Amino acid sequence: MSSIKIECVLPENCQCGESPVWEEASSSLLFVDIPAKKVCRWDALSKQVQRMTVDAPVGSVALRQSGGYVATIGTKFCALNWEDQSVVVLAAVEKDKKNNRFNDGKVDPAGRYFADWIISMDLASGTLTLPSVISILLLSPSSTMAEETAPAVTERHQGSLYALFPDHHVEKYFDQVDISNGLDWSLDHKIFYYIDSLSYSVDAFDYDLLTGRISNRRSVYKLEKEEHIPDGMCIDTEGKLWVACYNGGRVIRLDPETGKRLQTVKLPVDKTTSCCFGGKDYSEMYVTCARAGLDPEALSRQPEAGGIFKITGLGVKGIPPYAYAG
């Protein structure tokens, strides 16, 4: 195996960087900074970064088959036109829940845009209670989450999982989760992998690609104490899962069939949030992270916190991301 190399390719200083997506056509990495309300596009060839500011926290971004991108902004699924920086709302959910917003999100192999719904947390302190306080600032893909009713305090079980179908109708898959987060699908499209971060578990469902239906939930991996909190994830060409561990400063490679951890790659930052494969042959891994909640002493130890990291030499490759079909 070639030696692993880790480098910060973009010192972006994201408060909470998330949702990395490789766009092969432009050799670019898309990602978001949730509380900064920014969607960013980093050109891997020119090393330049472009930013688009929106009007609410942006939980995730994804490719769109018809061109441009889609993103989850506040409580809305939106289409983004990068050329004129315009935003068009495709659908909205839970408009009555003012403290909730979308978190992580990803497109399935049939072109549906899945998104996590959560309660927003205290971005200044980067803390959330479980049941009252645990050190976490983990705002990721398109699951919904609820904003805390007081700093660093959140209502439990307020999260949900939604999907935007190609015809722009939205379906809720389930609720009663805490911090709905990482998503991905098995290589044969028959299994949906999912993370509710505060369960400290990576779960699997049977998946019907034709209808998008899920069933038979089970845990395929329980995180160990030093791994901390599971956040975003991706899959490689061998069907193994890579999970970014928030507060754990690492990504771990898991075998969902055996429930075993196969590899740990530690980064020089604590708050690793998500990961994806990219590069011309998808042999590079890109990792996002956060700096919100770090005190001056912690920042002095990890000055690259909030940056975009590239890992090479893993010896495995990823698959291209799916694009929204609507």
N, C-alpha and C positions, 0 to 999 in steps of 0.2 A: 504493500500500500504506500502511495506517495505521502510525503509529510504534509501535515495540515498547516495551512497558513491563514491567519486571521488579521484583517486590516480594516481600519475605519476609512471607508472610501468617501464619506461625506459627513463632515462635522456639522450636522444640521441643528444640533441643540434642540431637538424636539421635546416638548413637554411630555407628550406621550405619542411616540411614533408607533404606527400600526399598519396592518393590512398591506404588506408588500406584495406586489404583483408584477411579474416580468412581462413586458410588451415586446415581443420578438420583432415586430415590424419596424420599430424605432430604436431597437437595442437600448431600451430604457426601463428603469425601475419606477413603478408608481408606488406611492405610499401616502399615508395621511398623518397629520399631527392633530389628534382629536380635539383637545381644548383650544388650540390655536385656530381651529376652523379652516385648516388648509389641506388641500390636495396637492401633492408635489410629484414632479416627474424629473428624474435624474437620468441624463443621457450618459450611458457608460462609455461612449466613444469620445465625446467632447468634454465630459466631466462637468457639464453645466447643469444647473437645476432650475426648473421653472416652477412657479407656485401659483395656485389659484385659491383665492380666499372666498369662502361661502358664508352664509348668514347664521349658521348654527354649528355645534360640534359635529364633526364628520367621522363616522365610525369605520367606514370601509369604502373601498373603491374597487371596481372591476371593469374588465373589458366589455365592449358591446359589439355584437356581430355587425350591426349596421354602421358602425363608426362611432368615434368618441368613446365615452365611458359612462358607467352608471355608478352612483354612490348613495350611501345612506347618510342623510343629513338631518340631524334632529330626529323628528318622527316621520320623515318622508323618504321614499325611494325616489331618486332623481336621475335624470339624464344630464350629462355634462358635455358641452361643446368646448373643447379646449381652444379652438381657434379664436372664438369671440368671447370666451370666458362666461358663457351663458349657462343658466341652470333651468331645467324644465322639470316640474314635479310630475311623476308618473303615478304615484299612489301615496297615501298617508295612512297611518295606523294610530289607534289609541289617542286621538286628539284631545280627549278629556284628561289624560294623564300628563300634566304639564312637567312633572319632574322626571319623566322617562325619556329615553332616547335609544336609538340604535347603537349597537356596539359592533362586534365583528361581523363579517359577511363574506360569502364566497358563492360562486356560480357552480351549479351541478352539471354533470355531463350532458343533460338535456337542455341546458340554457336557462334554468330557473335560478333566480337570485335569492339565495337563503341569507337571512340576516338575524342577528341576535338582538333582543330587546332587553334593556336593563335599566336599573335605577342609576342615575348619574351620581358620582362620588365627589368628595371634596378634593378638587384638583390642586389646591395649594398645599395641603398637608400630605396628600397621597395616601390617606389612610381610610380604612373602612372597618366597621365592627363586625365581629363574628363570635358571639352575637352582638358584641358592642364594638370592639376595636381589634383589627389585625392590620399589619402593615401591608397595604396593597393599593395599587393604583392601576387597575388593569382594565382599560377600556378598549375592547377590541371588537372583531368582525360584526356581522349584522344580527346579533341577538339583541333584544331590547333589555334595558336595565333601568332601574329607578334612581332618581337623584335623592341624595340623603335629605332627611327632614331636618337635620341639624348637622353641623360640620362633623365629618367622620362617622356619621351614624346613618345606617340605611335600614329600610324595611326588608325583612327576609322574604324570599320566594316571590319577588315581584317581576322576575324576568320571564321572557317567552322566546319562542322561535317562530319566525315568519318566513314565508317565501313569496317573492314576486314572480308570477308566472309570465310567460311571453305575451299573453294577451292583456297584461297589466292588472289582472285581478290578484288579490293577496289572500293567502291562506295562513291561518295560525296552526302550527303543528302541536305545540304543547306550551304550558306555562308552569308556574310554581317552581321556577329555578332561580338561582341567586345571581350569578354572573355568567350568562350564556356567552360562550366564547368560541374556541377553535372548531373548525369544520373541515371535513374532506371526505372523499369517497374512495372505495377500493378500486383497484385497477379493472376489475370485471364489472364495476358499477352496481354490485349487489349488496354492498355494505356501506352504510353512512356512519362516519366517525364524528363524535361530538364531545365537547368539553363544557361542563358546568364547573367553572374554576374552583368554587368553594366546596365542591365534592371531592376535590383532589383526585379525580379519576378521569381516565379517557374511556368513553363509552362507545358501544357499537349498536347499530340497529340494522335489521334486515331492510333492504331498500328496493322498492319497485321503481325502476327508472321510467317506465311508461307513464305511471300515474303520479310519481313523487311520494307515494305512501311509505311510511316507516312503521316498523313493528319490532317486537322482541328485543327490548333494550337490555343490555348487559354491560358489565365493566370488563375491559380488556387489559387495563393497567391502573394500578393504584400508585400514586407518587410517594416516594420516600421522603422523610422529613427534610433532608438536606437539599432535595430538589425543589422544595417550596411549592409554588402555585402554577398549575398548568395554564397556559394562555393560548396563543395561536399555534397552528400546526400545519404541516404539509406532508405529502407522501412521495416516496421515491419510486423508481422503476422496478424495484424489487418488492414493492408492496409494503415496505416498512414505513412507520410514521416517525416524523421529526416534530418534537414538541418544544416550544420555547417556554422556559420556566421563569416566571416573574419572581423577583427577589432571589432567584437561584443563580442568576448570572451564567446560564448555560442553555444549550439545546441538547435534548436527548433523543436517541434513536431507539424505537420500540418495535418489537415484533408483536403485532396484534393477535397472532394465532397462538403464540406460546405465552404471552404476557410477560416476556422478559425484556429487560433493558439491554441493548446491544452495544451502545456507545454513548459517551458523554463528551461534549465539546464545551469547554468553559471559555467565556468571553471576559474582557477586562471591564465589564460593567455589570451591575447587579440586576437592573430592571429590564431584562430581555422580554420582549412582548410577542413577537411573531417571526415567522421565517417562511421563505419560499426559495425555490430553485430558479436560476436564471442563467444568463450568458448564452453564447451562440449554440452550445450543445446541452444546456441546462445542467452543467457540471458544477456550477458555482452556487453557493447558498448565500442568500441575503437575509440579514437579521435586523429587525427594528428594536428599539429600546426606548426607555423613558428616563427623564431627569427630574420630573416633578416629584416633590416629596423628599429629595435629597438635600441634606443640610450642607453648609459650606465645607465642613470637614470631609463629608462623603464625596462631594464634588471634587475636592482637591485630590482625592485618591482615584477618582475615575472621571477625569476631565472630558473623556469622549462620550460620556453619558448623553443620550439623546441623538447620537449619530447613527449612521447606517453602516453596518459591517458586512464585509464579504469574506466568506470562508471558502478556501479552495483546498484541493487535495483530499477530499472526503472519500474518493474512490467509488462514489455512486452518483447517479444522475436523477433529476426530477423529470416531471412531465409538464407540457405546456398548460397554462391555465385555461379554463373554459370561459367562453364569452356569453354574456346575456343575449338571449335570442329575441327579445322584444324591441 
